[in-house]
Amino acid sequence: MPSHTETITGQNGGILDAILDPALVVDVCGAIQQINRAAVEWLHESEFRLIGESAHRFFHNPAQQPDECPLCQAVKNNNVCRDYQLQIGTSKQLIISSSPLDPANPQLGSLQIIRDVTELHRWQQGLKQKAERFELGLSCANDALWDYDFQTGAAYLSPHFRYRFKIDELALNELSIDWLSRVHEEDREQAKGILKDCLKDRIEKFRTEIRFRDRNNQIIWMLIRGRIVRDEIHREPVRLIAVLTDITRQKVLDSALRQSEQRFRGVFESAGHGMAIVSTEGVIRKGNKVLCRIFGYQKSKIHQVAYEQLVHPSDLGNQQNVFLQLLAAEEVSYCGEHRFQHFSGEEIHAILAVTL
């Protein structure tokens, strides 16, 4: 008379062969009681030799202790349905789905369905490496990726920017972030306007500069270049994707340059001696009030004058040599007495000081 285990496994014979993945029925000791055709082909052994054989030897990783074998764990916990991931050497990645034959009687053994996910694992690893390279490239360029899914509410922000804004990944996905609170007070209306235009289908792409406050409440400038992705039928927003670039340093340098220009302009205009900015082609680009008074030109017209028009003809060759030496980088500055001429033709003697 067949045992209860034999009855159960016998009833599962047709079911096992209908399973496309390799499948085994094992007892509480891990011995193979029944096996489908896919498993026989996968293990490259005859069904006759496999029945009664310990399944552990086929799925044990030599680097693991015997009791760490996922199949051992599956058999040990055969009253629980769960998946176990298993690596065989360096080449095979498997997932074993374990289910008890009878949850009320775990001693009957369990059904083990084996899925070879090696190619999937390789594909995932390759995708992970590409994502890491992409993120590394963004971080090296001081950029970050922002991706928001309007349908699921899921969001993504590059890790190095999550740190700067003190945002953990869980909070990002739970949408517990009030982004407008992180935008500088003076730029919030601008940010609201851009988002509103995106949602109303007024714009598809945008480029703007907005100030944010980081984890230390410091102001950082962001260049944001983004686009809205819509479904083709209803034109509803699907995703918002943007690249964020930290331009804080550039803004600081621009501000310092403007301040420097303002200081220079103040010194230039208030100087007690004539000053001019001359191009490498020898054209006066700008002259101060004292220069205009010395040479008799109106301030609005001095920038149209060629420098050689201010030089006395007898001294033109000397001054040309001075400029040629400076342009050839033989000298960086010059100071000497030279002759010039007034707009009226009157000869003027003056000290010429030149700096590149």
Residue frames relative to the residue before (quaternion, step in Angstrom):
aa qw qx qy qz dx dy dz
M 1.0000 0.0000 0.0000 0.0000 0.00 0.00 0.00
P 0.4369 -0.7216 0.4610 0.2756 3.65 -0.72 1.02
S 0.5091 -0.6365 0.4881 0.3120 3.53 -1.15 0.69
H 0.6711 -0.4872 0.3668 0.4216 3.52 -1.35 0.26
T 0.6211 0.5466 -0.3403 0.4468 3.59 1.06 -0.77
E 0.6602 0.5077 -0.3065 0.4608 3.57 0.94 -0.92
T 0.6287 0.5363 -0.3335 0.4538 3.56 1.07 -0.76
I 0.6538 0.5165 -0.3070 0.4600 3.55 0.95 -0.94
T 0.7056 0.4624 -0.2731 0.4622 3.56 0.79 -1.06
G 0.6204 0.5440 -0.3480 0.4451 3.56 1.05 -0.69
Q 0.6450 0.5165 -0.3137 0.4677 3.54 1.01 -0.80
N 0.6984 0.4789 -0.2686 0.4591 3.57 1.15 -0.66
G 0.4069 0.7493 -0.4599 0.2477 3.60 1.27 -0.15
G 0.7044 0.4532 -0.2733 0.4730 3.56 0.80 -0.99
I 0.6297 0.5395 -0.3302 0.4509 3.55 1.07 -0.77
L 0.6390 0.5439 -0.3306 0.4320 3.58 0.95 -0.88
D 0.7023 0.4670 -0.2789 0.4592 3.58 0.84 -0.94
A 0.6197 0.5354 -0.3462 0.4577 3.58 1.22 -0.37
I 0.5876 0.5562 -0.3663 0.4596 3.58 1.28 -0.31
L 0.3967 -0.7508 0.4811 0.2178 3.58 -0.68 1.07
D 0.6704 0.4621 -0.2977 0.4984 3.60 1.09 -0.66
P 0.6189 -0.5159 0.4163 0.4214 3.62 -1.19 0.36
A 0.0097 0.8067 -0.5884 0.0537 3.59 -0.88 0.98
L 0.0968 -0.7857 0.6108 0.0141 3.54 -1.08 0.89
V 0.1969 -0.6950 0.6661 0.1855 3.51 -1.30 0.48
V 0.0307 -0.8110 0.5835 -0.0283 3.58 -0.65 1.13
D 0.4442 -0.6701 0.5182 0.2918 3.55 -1.19 0.57
V 0.7486 -0.4132 0.2685 0.4436 3.57 -1.30 -0.01
C 0.6689 0.4730 -0.3034 0.4866 3.61 1.22 -0.34
G 0.5691 -0.6192 0.3753 0.3898 3.58 1.26 -0.05
A 0.4732 0.6630 -0.4545 0.3604 3.62 1.23 0.18
I 0.4764 -0.6789 0.4845 0.2782 3.55 -1.00 0.90
Q 0.1811 -0.7913 0.5797 0.0702 3.58 -0.75 1.12
Q 0.7906 -0.0339 0.0521 0.6092 3.55 1.10 -0.68
I 0.0689 -0.8046 0.5896 -0.0180 3.56 -1.08 0.73
N 0.3561 -0.7425 0.5176 0.2324 3.61 -0.96 0.74
R 0.7118 -0.4726 0.3077 0.4188 3.55 -1.30 0.27
A 0.6231 0.5545 -0.3444 0.4309 3.60 1.02 -0.79
A 0.6646 0.4960 -0.3037 0.4691 3.59 1.02 -0.80
V 0.6147 0.5436 -0.3468 0.4543 3.60 1.04 -0.76
E 0.6766 0.4793 -0.2897 0.4780 3.59 0.91 -0.93
W 0.6681 0.5199 -0.3046 0.4367 3.56 0.97 -0.85
L 0.7276 0.4184 -0.2309 0.4923 3.61 1.05 -0.82
H 0.3351 -0.7864 0.4669 0.2265 3.60 1.33 -0.12
E 0.6145 0.4832 -0.3898 0.4868 3.59 0.95 0.85
S 0.5790 -0.5961 0.4217 0.3628 3.58 -1.19 0.48
E 0.6017 -0.5726 0.4165 0.3698 3.55 -1.17 0.63
F 0.6061 0.5812 -0.3486 0.4163 3.57 1.05 -0.79
R 0.7076 0.4500 -0.2611 0.4782 3.60 0.94 -0.90
L 0.6678 0.5285 -0.3057 0.4257 3.60 1.10 -0.62
I 0.6082 0.5617 -0.3701 0.4214 3.61 1.00 -0.71
G 0.7986 0.2295 -0.2187 0.5116 3.55 -0.81 1.09
E 0.5523 0.6019 -0.3945 0.4208 3.58 1.27 -0.25
S 0.5089 -0.6249 0.4889 0.3340 3.59 -1.14 0.64
A 0.4011 -0.7349 0.4992 0.2232 3.56 -0.75 1.06
H 0.5146 0.6789 -0.4131 0.3217 3.58 1.20 -0.46
R 0.6690 0.5431 -0.3250 0.3897 3.59 0.91 -0.86
F 0.6469 0.5218 -0.3261 0.4503 3.58 1.16 -0.44
F 0.7958 0.3122 -0.1280 0.5028 3.56 1.12 -0.63
H 0.5012 0.6588 -0.4298 0.3605 3.58 1.22 0.19
N 0.2957 -0.7270 0.5956 0.1710 3.56 -0.90 0.97
P 0.4718 -0.7059 0.4430 0.2879 3.64 -0.61 1.07
A 0.6373 0.5403 -0.3349 0.4357 3.58 1.14 -0.54
Q 0.6735 0.4824 -0.2877 0.4805 3.61 1.27 -0.26
Q 0.5263 -0.5655 0.5206 0.3636 3.50 -1.31 0.35
P 0.6488 -0.5472 0.3457 0.4001 3.63 -1.06 0.64
D 0.7127 0.4506 -0.2801 0.4589 3.58 0.91 -0.86
E 0.5960 0.5516 -0.3688 0.4523 3.60 1.30 -0.02
C 0.4355 0.7013 -0.4582 0.3295 3.57 1.28 -0.15
P 0.4888 -0.6848 0.4449 0.3067 3.64 -0.71 0.98
L 0.6385 0.5205 -0.3443 0.4504 3.56 1.02 -0.70
C 0.6053 0.5384 -0.3467 0.4729 3.58 1.10 -0.74
Q 0.6631 0.4958 -0.3034 0.4716 3.55 0.95 -0.88
A 0.6337 0.5358 -0.3319 0.4485 3.56 1.03 -0.79
V 0.6659 0.4898 -0.2976 0.4776 3.57 0.97 -0.89
K 0.6496 0.5341 -0.3119 0.4421 3.56 0.97 -0.92
N 0.7683 0.2768 -0.1493 0.5575 3.58 1.07 -0.76
N 0.2003 0.8530 -0.4701 0.1063 3.55 1.04 0.72
N 0.5772 0.5423 -0.4077 0.4544 3.56 1.21 0.25
V 0.6715 0.4427 -0.2799 0.5243 3.57 1.31 0.13
C 0.3145 -0.7235 0.5814 0.1991 3.58 -0.98 0.85
R 0.2803 0.7531 -0.5555 0.2136 3.58 -0.66 1.05
D 0.4250 -0.6776 0.5381 0.2660 3.56 -1.35 0.25
Y 0.1449 -0.7632 0.6251 0.0765 3.55 -1.13 0.76
Q 0.2608 -0.7542 0.5803 0.1626 3.56 -0.95 0.89
L 0.0567 -0.8138 0.5774 -0.0324 3.54 -0.89 0.97
Q 0.1434 -0.7646 0.6225 0.0859 3.54 -1.01 0.86
I 0.1855 -0.7658 0.6094 0.0881 3.57 -0.82 1.07
G 0.8135 -0.0846 0.0146 0.5752 3.58 -0.34 1.23
T 0.6931 -0.4319 0.3401 0.4663 3.55 -0.90 -0.94
S 0.6904 0.5328 -0.2626 0.4129 3.58 1.25 -0.17
K 0.7753 0.3551 -0.1813 0.4898 3.60 1.02 -0.70
Q 0.0635 -0.7548 0.6522 0.0313 3.52 -1.08 0.87
L 0.0143 -0.8167 0.5749 -0.0483 3.57 -0.63 1.17
I 0.1543 -0.7241 0.6554 0.1496 3.51 -1.35 0.38
I 0.1548 -0.7866 0.5952 0.0560 3.57 -0.76 1.11
S 0.1640 -0.7727 0.6089 0.0722 3.56 -0.69 1.15
S 0.1094 -0.8253 0.5540 0.0056 3.55 -0.51 1.22
S 0.0434 0.7840 -0.6167 0.0557 3.57 -0.93 0.97
P 0.4543 -0.6773 0.4945 0.3006 3.63 -0.89 0.82
L 0.5249 -0.6182 0.4775 0.3381 3.57 -1.10 0.68
D 0.7790 0.0044 0.0233 0.6266 3.54 1.08 -0.79
P 0.3602 -0.7665 0.4842 0.2197 3.62 -0.25 1.20
A 0.6605 0.5087 -0.3155 0.4533 3.59 1.12 -0.59
N 0.7801 0.2002 -0.1061 0.5833 3.57 1.23 -0.38
P 0.1651 -0.8436 0.5040 0.0834 3.62 0.35 1.24
Q 0.5760 0.6206 -0.3787 0.3737 3.60 1.14 -0.51
L 0.5618 0.6150 -0.3896 0.3928 3.60 1.20 -0.28
G 0.5764 -0.5914 0.3842 0.4128 3.58 1.21 -0.32
S 0.3711 -0.7400 0.5285 0.1881 3.54 -1.27 -0.17
L 0.4237 -0.6593 0.5624 0.2637 3.51 -1.38 0.38
Q 0.1083 -0.7966 0.5942 0.0254 3.56 -0.78 1.07
I 0.0792 -0.7835 0.6160 0.0192 3.58 -0.63 1.15
I 0.1941 -0.8149 0.5435 0.0536 3.54 -0.66 1.17
R 0.0716 -0.7831 0.6173 0.0252 3.56 -0.86 0.99
D 0.2909 -0.7409 0.5838 0.1603 3.53 -0.83 1.04
V 0.0222 -0.8251 0.5630 -0.0419 3.57 -0.37 1.27
T 0.2187 0.8151 -0.5121 0.1599 3.57 1.18 0.54
E 0.6939 0.4687 -0.2845 0.4668 3.59 0.81 -1.00
L 0.6288 0.5234 -0.3330 0.4689 3.56 1.03 -0.79
H 0.6427 0.5236 -0.3163 0.4612 3.56 1.00 -0.88
R 0.6548 0.5037 -0.3140 0.4678 3.60 0.95 -0.85
W 0.6434 0.5184 -0.3170 0.4657 3.55 1.00 -0.86
Q 0.6575 0.5068 -0.3064 0.4658 3.58 0.97 -0.87
Q 0.6466 0.5141 -0.3171 0.4659 3.57 1.01 -0.83
G 0.6472 0.5134 -0.3145 0.4676 3.56 1.01 -0.83
L 0.6485 0.5103 -0.3066 0.4745 3.56 1.01 -0.85
K 0.6365 0.5300 -0.3179 0.4614 3.57 1.04 -0.81
Q 0.6557 0.5076 -0.3095 0.4654 3.58 0.97 -0.86
K 0.6405 0.5140 -0.3248 0.4691 3.58 1.00 -0.81
A 0.6495 0.5109 -0.3123 0.4687 3.58 0.99 -0.86
E 0.6481 0.5141 -0.3163 0.4644 3.58 1.01 -0.82
R 0.6456 0.5055 -0.3221 0.4731 3.59 0.99 -0.81
F 0.6406 0.5293 -0.3196 0.4553 3.55 1.01 -0.86
E 0.6716 0.4880 -0.2899 0.4761 3.58 0.93 -0.95
L 0.6348 0.5253 -0.3303 0.4604 3.59 1.02 -0.79
G 0.6456 0.5164 -0.3153 0.4659 3.56 1.00 -0.83
L 0.6482 0.5145 -0.3142 0.4652 3.58 1.00 -0.84
S 0.6818 0.4893 -0.2976 0.4551 3.57 0.88 -0.95
C 0.6314 0.5237 -0.3378 0.4614 3.61 1.04 -0.73
A 0.7059 0.4239 -0.2500 0.5095 3.56 1.10 -0.71
N 0.4526 -0.6984 0.4294 0.3506 3.59 1.34 0.09
D 0.4992 0.6346 -0.4228 0.4114 3.56 1.16 0.73
A 0.1202 -0.7662 0.6235 0.0984 3.54 -1.33 0.24
L 0.3572 -0.7167 0.5591 0.2149 3.55 -1.24 0.53
W 0.0864 -0.7627 0.6401 0.0322 3.54 -1.00 0.93
D 0.0343 0.7980 -0.5958 0.0838 3.59 -0.70 1.11
Y 0.0058 -0.8088 0.5863 -0.0449 3.58 -0.66 1.15
D 0.2265 -0.7698 0.5882 0.1002 3.56 -0.84 1.06
F 0.3360 -0.7755 0.5017 0.1842 3.59 -0.45 1.22
Q 0.6674 0.5283 -0.3096 0.4237 3.60 1.05 -0.66
T 0.7834 0.3020 -0.1600 0.5192 3.59 0.91 -0.88
G 0.4276 -0.7019 0.4670 0.3262 3.57 1.18 -0.46
A 0.4763 0.6698 -0.4438 0.3572 3.59 1.27 0.03
A 0.0940 -0.7978 0.5952 0.0223 3.55 -1.05 0.80
Y 0.1136 -0.7716 0.6219 0.0704 3.53 -1.24 0.55
L 0.0350 0.7579 -0.6505 0.0342 3.52 -1.08 0.89
S 0.5733 -0.6177 0.4082 0.3508 3.57 -0.88 0.94
P 0.6072 -0.6266 0.3519 0.3388 3.60 -0.90 0.97
H 0.6852 0.4917 -0.3219 0.4302 3.62 0.84 -0.87
F 0.6562 0.4651 -0.3213 0.4999 3.61 1.17 -0.41
R 0.5607 0.5666 -0.3980 0.4541 3.60 1.13 -0.50
Y 0.6450 0.5139 -0.3191 0.4669 3.56 1.00 -0.81
R 0.6604 0.5227 -0.3204 0.4336 3.59 0.88 -0.90
F 0.7488 0.3689 -0.2073 0.5101 3.57 1.06 -0.76
K 0.4076 -0.7371 0.4488 0.2985 3.58 1.36 0.13
I 0.4144 0.6729 -0.4869 0.3721 3.54 0.81 1.12
D 0.2244 -0.7569 0.5892 0.1719 3.59 -0.75 0.93
E 0.6698 -0.5427 0.3339 0.3813 3.56 -1.21 0.57
L 0.6208 0.5508 -0.3458 0.4378 3.59 1.03 -0.73
A 0.6661 0.4947 -0.3006 0.4703 3.57 0.91 -0.93
L 0.6173 0.5582 -0.3397 0.4381 3.56 1.06 -0.78
N 0.7192 0.4436 -0.2486 0.4735 3.58 0.89 -0.94
E 0.6804 0.4715 -0.2955 0.4768 3.58 1.16 -0.53
L 0.3910 -0.7601 0.4461 0.2653 3.57 1.33 0.08
S 0.3759 0.7293 -0.4899 0.2947 3.57 1.04 0.76
I 0.5295 0.6345 -0.3959 0.4004 3.57 1.23 0.44
D 0.2272 -0.7371 0.6213 0.1378 3.53 -0.89 0.95
W 0.2451 -0.8250 0.4899 0.1389 3.56 0.05 1.31
L 0.6378 0.5467 -0.3470 0.4171 3.58 0.95 -0.78
S 0.6078 0.5559 -0.3611 0.4372 3.59 1.13 -0.56
R 0.6725 0.4806 -0.2912 0.4817 3.59 1.22 -0.43
V 0.5726 0.5598 -0.3813 0.4620 3.57 1.28 -0.19
H 0.5667 -0.5962 0.4451 0.3538 3.56 -1.05 0.79
E 0.6212 -0.5996 0.3597 0.3538 3.55 -0.97 0.93
E 0.7024 0.4808 -0.2746 0.4473 3.60 0.94 -0.86
D 0.7201 0.4307 -0.2475 0.4844 3.61 1.22 -0.32
R 0.4421 0.7317 -0.4440 0.2685 3.60 1.24 -0.08
E 0.6495 0.5127 -0.3288 0.4551 3.60 0.92 -0.81
Q 0.6200 0.5357 -0.3327 0.4668 3.56 1.07 -0.75
A 0.6634 0.4995 -0.2994 0.4699 3.59 0.94 -0.91
K 0.6404 0.5211 -0.3207 0.4642 3.59 0.98 -0.85
G 0.6586 0.5325 -0.3058 0.4349 3.56 0.94 -0.91
I 0.6548 0.5059 -0.3126 0.4665 3.58 0.96 -0.85
L 0.6630 0.5000 -0.3053 0.4661 3.58 0.91 -0.91
K 0.6463 0.5216 -0.3161 0.4586 3.58 0.98 -0.83
D 0.6560 0.5070 -0.3087 0.4662 3.58 0.97 -0.86
C 0.6257 0.5321 -0.3329 0.4631 3.59 1.08 -0.73
L 0.7013 0.4763 -0.2686 0.4574 3.57 0.86 -0.99
K 0.6998 0.4564 -0.2589 0.4846 3.59 1.10 -0.69
D 0.4558 -0.7113 0.4234 0.3271 3.60 1.34 0.13
R 0.3687 0.7238 -0.5007 0.2991 3.57 1.07 0.70
I 0.7825 0.1099 -0.0605 0.6099 3.54 1.16 -0.63
E 0.3143 -0.7378 0.5652 0.1936 3.55 -1.20 0.58
K 0.7801 0.1517 -0.0717 0.6028 3.56 1.10 -0.79
F 0.0259 -0.7983 0.6012 0.0260 3.56 -1.16 0.49
R 0.0852 -0.7486 0.6563 0.0402 3.50 -1.32 0.51
T 0.1825 0.7926 -0.5555 0.1726 3.57 -0.61 1.10
E 0.3135 -0.7116 0.5932 0.2084 3.54 -1.32 0.33
I 0.0271 0.8079 -0.5816 0.0908 3.56 -0.68 1.15
R 0.3586 -0.7202 0.5536 0.2148 3.55 -1.10 0.73
F 0.1084 -0.7677 0.6300 0.0450 3.54 -1.09 0.87
R 0.3365 -0.6789 0.5955 0.2669 3.52 -1.37 0.09
D 0.3332 -0.7691 0.5138 0.1832 3.58 -0.79 1.03
R 0.7856 -0.3389 0.2373 0.4601 3.59 -1.32 -0.17
N 0.7200 0.3987 -0.2335 0.5177 3.60 1.21 -0.53
N 0.5166 -0.6669 0.3837 0.3758 3.56 1.35 0.32
Q 0.4316 0.6717 -0.4788 0.3652 3.57 1.20 0.51
I 0.4663 -0.6777 0.4931 0.2830 3.58 -1.08 0.74
I 0.0045 0.7724 -0.6351 0.0019 3.55 -0.94 0.93
W 0.3633 -0.7249 0.5524 0.1933 3.53 -1.03 0.89
M 0.0902 -0.7958 0.5981 0.0308 3.57 -0.95 0.91
L 0.2282 -0.6936 0.6641 0.1604 3.51 -1.11 0.85
I 0.0774 -0.8155 0.5736 -0.0027 3.59 -0.56 1.17
R 0.0169 -0.7744 0.6318 -0.0298 3.55 -0.76 1.13
G 0.1491 0.8283 -0.5178 0.1539 3.56 -0.43 1.18
R 0.1431 -0.7586 0.6241 0.1208 3.49 -1.38 0.07
I 0.3730 -0.7018 0.5665 0.2178 3.51 -1.26 0.57
V 0.2141 -0.7611 0.6008 0.1183 3.58 -0.97 0.89
R 0.0943 -0.8167 0.5692 0.0086 3.58 -0.78 1.06
D 0.4998 -0.5935 0.5065 0.3760 3.55 -1.23 0.36
E 0.5599 -0.6742 0.3849 0.2894 3.54 -0.99 0.91
I 0.6741 0.5157 -0.3041 0.4326 3.60 1.10 -0.55
H 0.8252 0.2275 -0.0903 0.5091 3.58 0.59 -1.16
R 0.3696 -0.7517 0.4695 0.2791 3.60 1.30 -0.14
E 0.3594 0.7173 -0.5113 0.3081 3.57 1.12 0.64
P 0.5242 -0.6381 0.4486 0.3416 3.63 -1.01 0.72
V 0.2024 -0.7858 0.5778 0.0880 3.56 -0.90 0.96
R 0.8015 -0.0607 0.0858 0.5887 3.56 0.82 -1.02
L 0.1856 -0.7232 0.6512 0.1360 3.49 -1.32 0.50
I 0.0229 -0.8054 0.5905 -0.0462 3.56 -0.58 1.20
A 0.0743 0.8050 -0.5819 0.0884 3.56 -0.85 0.97
V 0.2743 -0.7070 0.6246 0.1867 3.51 -1.28 0.54
L 0.1777 -0.7886 0.5850 0.0652 3.56 -0.78 1.10
T 0.0784 -0.7927 0.6044 0.0119 3.55 -0.86 1.02
D 0.3627 -0.7225 0.5501 0.2095 3.55 -0.83 1.02
I 0.0108 -0.8146 0.5786 -0.0396 3.58 -0.47 1.21
T 0.2393 0.8088 -0.5069 0.1776 3.58 1.22 0.46
R 0.6663 0.5056 -0.3089 0.4528 3.59 0.84 -0.96
Q 0.6451 0.5185 -0.3179 0.4626 3.57 0.97 -0.86
K 0.6545 0.5101 -0.3095 0.4644 3.58 0.99 -0.84
V 0.6330 0.5223 -0.3266 0.4689 3.58 1.03 -0.81
L 0.6670 0.4936 -0.2979 0.4719 3.58 0.95 -0.89
D 0.6359 0.5237 -0.3281 0.4623 3.59 1.00 -0.81
S 0.6526 0.5110 -0.3088 0.4664 3.56 0.99 -0.86
A 0.6527 0.5063 -0.3098 0.4709 3.57 0.98 -0.87
L 0.6418 0.5219 -0.3206 0.4615 3.58 1.04 -0.79
R 0.6483 0.5099 -0.3212 0.4654 3.58 0.97 -0.83
Q 0.6524 0.5045 -0.3157 0.4692 3.57 0.97 -0.83
S 0.6397 0.5197 -0.3205 0.4669 3.56 1.03 -0.81
E 0.6494 0.5108 -0.3116 0.4694 3.57 1.00 -0.84
Q 0.6410 0.5192 -0.3256 0.4622 3.58 1.01 -0.78
R 0.6519 0.5010 -0.3169 0.4728 3.58 1.00 -0.83
F 0.6513 0.5097 -0.3164 0.4647 3.57 0.95 -0.88
R 0.6420 0.5281 -0.3259 0.4503 3.57 0.98 -0.88
G 0.6475 0.5172 -0.3189 0.4600 3.57 1.02 -0.79
V 0.6631 0.4839 -0.2977 0.4874 3.58 0.97 -0.89
F 0.6410 0.5554 -0.3133 0.4272 3.56 0.96 -0.95
E 0.7407 0.4276 -0.2353 0.4616 3.56 0.81 -1.02
S 0.7472 0.4102 -0.2296 0.4698 3.60 1.03 -0.71
A 0.4092 0.7289 -0.4676 0.2874 3.60 1.27 -0.01
G 0.4459 -0.7069 0.4903 0.2472 3.59 -1.13 0.74
H 0.7154 0.3407 -0.2506 0.5562 3.61 1.25 0.12
G 0.6395 -0.5596 0.3731 0.3724 3.55 -1.24 0.47
M 0.0127 -0.7894 0.6134 -0.0210 3.57 -0.94 0.94
A 0.0160 -0.7944 0.6069 -0.0192 3.55 -1.09 0.79
I 0.2587 -0.7014 0.6367 0.1889 3.53 -1.26 0.57
V 0.0728 -0.8204 0.5664 -0.0288 3.56 -0.55 1.24
S 0.4223 -0.7041 0.5120 0.2525 3.59 -0.93 0.91
T 0.6440 -0.5153 0.3878 0.4116 3.59 -1.28 0.25
E 0.6283 0.5146 -0.3404 0.4738 3.61 1.25 -0.29
G 0.5566 -0.6476 0.3725 0.3634 3.58 1.28 0.01
V 0.5310 0.6047 -0.4171 0.4223 3.60 1.21 0.49
I 0.4312 -0.6940 0.5147 0.2601 3.57 -0.93 0.93
R 0.2377 -0.7892 0.5553 0.1109 3.57 -0.66 1.15
K 0.7990 -0.0542 0.0675 0.5950 3.54 1.08 -0.70
G 0.0159 -0.7905 0.6123 0.0012 3.57 -1.06 0.79
N 0.4238 -0.7140 0.4883 0.2685 3.58 -1.02 0.73
K 0.7442 -0.4319 0.2760 0.4283 3.56 -1.33 0.15
V 0.6496 0.5267 -0.3250 0.4415 3.59 0.96 -0.87
L 0.6272 0.5297 -0.3369 0.4611 3.61 1.00 -0.78
C 0.6480 0.5172 -0.3133 0.4631 3.58 0.95 -0.89
R 0.6660 0.5018 -0.3053 0.4598 3.59 0.97 -0.84
I 0.6430 0.5352 -0.3277 0.4391 3.60 0.98 -0.85
F 0.8021 0.3087 -0.1462 0.4898 3.58 0.87 -0.96
G 0.5098 -0.7035 0.3927 0.3016 3.59 1.26 0.09
Y 0.5073 0.6359 -0.4333 0.3881 3.61 1.11 0.63
Q 0.4875 -0.6104 0.5253 0.3374 3.54 -1.23 0.50
K 0.5787 -0.6216 0.4016 0.3428 3.57 -1.02 0.79
S 0.6545 0.5302 -0.3159 0.4368 3.59 1.06 -0.71
K 0.7494 0.3955 -0.2122 0.4868 3.60 1.21 -0.40
I 0.4922 0.6897 -0.4310 0.3103 3.59 1.21 -0.28
H 0.6587 0.5317 -0.3215 0.4243 3.60 1.06 -0.69
Q 0.6359 0.5154 -0.3382 0.4644 3.61 1.26 -0.10
V 0.5849 0.6221 -0.3428 0.3916 3.57 1.31 -0.20
A 0.4060 -0.6662 0.5671 0.2641 3.56 -1.11 0.77
Y 0.5791 -0.6251 0.3939 0.3446 3.56 -0.93 0.90
E 0.6494 0.5479 -0.3307 0.4107 3.61 0.96 -0.82
Q 0.5603 0.5915 -0.3947 0.4247 3.61 1.23 -0.29
L 0.6622 0.4877 -0.3075 0.4786 3.59 1.21 -0.42
V 0.6341 0.5549 -0.3155 0.4364 3.58 1.25 -0.42
H 0.4813 -0.6361 0.5152 0.3136 3.56 -1.04 0.79
P 0.5808 -0.6287 0.3839 0.3465 3.63 -0.85 0.92
S 0.6709 0.5155 -0.3105 0.4333 3.60 0.99 -0.77
D 0.7337 0.3962 -0.2228 0.5050 3.60 1.23 -0.39
L 0.3960 0.7589 -0.4535 0.2481 3.58 1.31 -0.02
G 0.6570 0.5229 -0.3129 0.4437 3.61 0.93 -0.89
N 0.6452 0.5287 -0.3245 0.4459 3.59 0.96 -0.84
Q 0.7049 0.4603 -0.2729 0.4656 3.56 0.88 -0.93
Q 0.5928 0.5526 -0.3672 0.4564 3.60 1.10 -0.58
N 0.6401 0.5212 -0.3195 0.4653 3.59 1.02 -0.82
V 0.6123 0.5532 -0.3424 0.4493 3.57 1.05 -0.79
F 0.7045 0.4639 -0.2689 0.4649 3.57 0.84 -0.99
L 0.6253 0.5388 -0.3426 0.4487 3.60 1.01 -0.72
Q 0.6508 0.5092 -0.3109 0.4695 3.58 1.01 -0.81
L 0.6497 0.5098 -0.3134 0.4689 3.56 1.02 -0.78
L 0.6852 0.4822 -0.2854 0.4653 3.58 0.92 -0.90
A 0.6573 0.4853 -0.3041 0.4898 3.58 1.18 -0.53
A 0.4614 -0.7129 0.4111 0.3314 3.57 1.34 0.14
E 0.3603 0.7178 -0.5152 0.2992 3.58 1.14 0.55
E 0.7695 0.0804 -0.0411 0.6322 3.55 1.23 -0.60
V 0.3390 -0.7347 0.5446 0.2208 3.58 -1.21 0.47
S 0.7903 0.0774 -0.0563 0.6051 3.57 1.25 -0.27
Y 0.1095 -0.7813 0.6130 0.0429 3.55 -1.29 0.41
C 0.0223 0.7722 -0.6350 0.0048 3.55 -1.19 0.61
G 0.2989 0.7498 -0.5467 0.2227 3.59 -0.80 1.02
E 0.5367 -0.6222 0.4661 0.3279 3.57 -1.28 0.36
H 0.0391 0.7973 -0.5984 0.0688 3.56 -0.95 0.96
R 0.4453 -0.6709 0.5269 0.2721 3.51 -1.38 0.26
F 0.0831 -0.7744 0.6271 0.0133 3.52 -1.07 0.91
Q 0.2671 -0.7561 0.5603 0.2073 3.56 -1.28 -0.06
H 0.5073 -0.6452 0.5028 0.2711 3.49 -1.18 0.88
F 0.6764 -0.4788 0.3710 0.4190 3.58 -1.28 0.34
S 0.6724 0.4935 -0.2772 0.4769 3.56 1.17 -0.69
G 0.5955 -0.5709 0.3646 0.4318 3.60 1.27 -0.23
E 0.4914 0.6688 -0.4311 0.3542 3.60 1.23 -0.17
E 0.4537 -0.6942 0.4953 0.2585 3.60 -0.99 0.92
I 0.1087 -0.7839 0.6110 0.0211 3.55 -1.05 0.93
H 0.1945 -0.7451 0.6254 0.1255 3.58 -1.02 0.84
A 0.1258 0.8007 -0.5697 0.1363 3.58 -0.76 1.05
I 0.4834 -0.6207 0.5301 0.3163 3.53 -1.34 0.38
L 0.1859 -0.7794 0.5922 0.0853 3.58 -0.80 1.06
A 0.0062 -0.7750 0.6313 -0.0269 3.59 -0.75 1.08
V 0.0380 -0.8141 0.5780 -0.0408 3.57 -0.66 1.16
T 0.0156 0.7727 -0.6342 0.0215 3.57 -1.05 0.87
L 0.3654 -0.7207 0.5439 0.2264 3.56 -0.93 0.87
